[in-house]
Amino acid sequence: MKFANDVIKCIYTRRSIRRYLSKKVPKRLIDELLNAGVMAPSAMNSQPWHFTIVEDKELINELARIVIKKQGLVGWLIKAGIKLKKFKSIFYNAPLLIIISGRSSYMWLKDDVNLAVENMFLAAHSLGLGSCWIGFAKILNKDKDSLRRLGIPNDFEIVAPLIFGYPAQIKDRIPNRKPKILKWIK
């Protein structure tokens, strides 16, 4: 497939990755991800995002256990036909978890954070890293102890739990997706 430029190619070829090598993500690449995130537009340039970076594998695994317990995910996974032997962690053993949070009272928090996430995902892909949004982990908002351990203030909420790392497999196939245009007004 031909692409108009490198940005378009990155958009088309990025995929959510759910298998990672155990190789640590270097700090310089983590900095690149964070810097890409903060370059996103935000309402009235408010830049409401705050980042919690977790590289501690034990803490990542503990947070995964808390999420599974709080969500009742085991039953859901069985219903979905996901084999529990293969499903080791909701964070897919990624070496890096970045949690984006912000003040709960800010009206456009989720909108602004979503823009930062896409910048970070595209940056990750361009740097040879995989990424995935782990929406289940937002249940950590209901676990005060986890929020405290993560340094997330009481008036904040987790918006985007994201994992990053070196992909254990590369997804080459570009899905055939077409825009669903409701109406085109000329």
SVG drawing of the C-alpha trace seen along z (x, -y; Angstrom):
<svg xmlns="http://www.w3.org/2000/svg" viewBox="-27 -29 44 51">
<polyline fill="none" stroke="black" stroke-width="0.4" points="0.0,0.0 1.3,-3.5 1.1,-6.2 1.1,-10.0 3.7,-10.5 5.2,-9.0 2.4,-10.4 -0.3,-8.7 1.7,-5.5 2.0,-5.6 -1.8,-6.1 -2.6,-3.2 0.0,-0.7 -0.4,-1.3 -2.2,1.5 -3.0,2.3 -0.4,4.7 -1.1,7.4 2.2,9.4 5.4,7.8 9.0,8.7 10.3,8.3 12.8,5.7 12.6,2.4 11.6,-0.8 14.5,-3.3 13.9,-6.5 14.6,-8.6 11.8,-6.8 9.4,-7.3 10.3,-11.0 9.5,-11.0 6.1,-9.5 5.3,-12.0 6.5,-14.9 4.3,-13.7 1.3,-13.5 1.7,-17.1 1.9,-18.4 -1.7,-17.4 -4.3,-20.2 -6.5,-20.8 -9.5,-23.0 -8.3,-26.6 -4.8,-25.2 -5.6,-23.9 -3.3,-20.9 -5.2,-19.0 -3.2,-15.7 -1.0,-14.3 1.1,-11.2 1.9,-8.4 4.7,-6.2 4.9,-2.6 7.9,-0.4 7.8,1.8 6.6,5.2 5.4,6.3 3.2,3.2 1.9,3.6 1.0,7.2 -0.6,6.2 -2.7,3.5 -3.8,6.2 -5.0,8.4 -6.9,5.6 -8.6,4.7 -9.6,8.3 -11.0,8.6 -12.9,5.3 -14.3,5.9 -15.2,9.6 -13.2,10.1 -12.6,13.8 -16.3,14.6 -16.4,12.1 -13.3,13.6 -14.7,17.1 -18.0,15.9 -15.9,14.2 -14.1,17.5 -10.7,16.2 -8.6,19.0 -7.3,18.0 -4.0,19.9 -3.1,17.5 -4.5,14.5 -1.8,13.8 -2.5,10.1 -4.8,7.4 -1.6,5.4 -0.3,8.2 3.0,8.3 4.0,4.9 7.1,3.4 5.6,-0.1 2.3,-1.3 1.5,-5.0 -1.7,-6.2 -3.1,-9.6 -5.3,-11.3 -6.6,-14.8 -9.0,-16.8 -12.4,-15.2 -14.1,-18.6 -12.6,-19.7 -15.4,-19.5 -13.2,-18.5 -10.8,-16.2 -11.6,-13.0 -11.6,-14.8 -8.3,-16.4 -6.7,-13.2 -7.9,-11.2 -6.0,-13.6 -2.8,-13.1 -3.3,-9.3 -3.4,-9.2 -0.3,-11.3 1.5,-9.0 0.3,-5.9 1.5,-7.2 4.8,-8.3 5.2,-4.8 4.6,-3.1 7.1,-5.5 9.7,-4.6 9.2,-0.8 7.1,-0.4 3.7,1.2 0.9,-0.3 -2.6,0.6 -5.3,-1.2 -6.5,0.9 -9.9,-0.5 -10.7,2.1 -8.1,0.5 -10.2,-2.6 -11.9,-0.6 -8.8,-1.6 -10.7,-4.9 -12.7,-3.0 -9.7,-1.8 -8.4,-4.5 -5.3,-2.5 -4.2,-2.1 -4.8,-5.7 -2.7,-6.7 0.1,-4.3 0.1,-5.8 0.2,-9.3 -3.1,-10.3 -4.8,-13.0 -8.4,-12.6 -9.8,-15.2 -8.4,-13.4 -9.6,-10.5 -7.8,-8.0 -8.8,-8.5 -6.4,-6.5 -4.4,-3.5 -1.9,-2.8 0.7,-0.1 3.8,-0.3 6.7,2.0 8.5,3.8 6.1,5.9 6.6,9.7 4.8,9.9 4.2,7.4 0.7,7.0 1.2,6.4 -2.3,6.6 -4.1,3.2 -7.8,3.8 -10.2,2.7 -12.1,-0.1 -14.4,-2.6 -15.8,-5.8 -19.5,-5.6 -20.8,-8.8 -24.1,-9.7 -24.7,-12.6 -22.5,-14.7 -23.8,-18.2 -22.5,-20.3"/>
</svg>
